[in-house]
């Protein structure tokens, strides 16, 4: 049976195209949100690491300087920097920002690939109603897999 046969129902062809476009708009929105979350967590992670590394450097310098006959204030600086560094390291480990950075970046890349692939296939000429059914099934399946492995994002509306 070919596409032009009267026995084939193409009455919902445009509905399927519109549905795929709606899903692609949602994919585009989600990838933008994941990219924003990726950027936010990456900045937080870099700031936290810089803070810990600075405190560690101050600790080491202060400890080395305590061996010279200088002020006992250096010992207080070393202890304070060491304590703050330990607390910041523990906080960073507890929050596990590295995994959030990785998860949001991976989700963004997967959604970007999905959007690009499905948009290109939708623009392709000569898609039949059956092709649209397959495309709709594939986009839903891939979205489900991406959502299963990604961190939730806050919807800003």
PyMOL commands that set and color helices and strands:
alter all, ss='L'
color gray80, all
select helices_A, chain A and resi 13-65+73-95+97-123+129-148
alter helices_A, ss='H'
color red, helices_A
deselect
rebuild
show_as cartoon
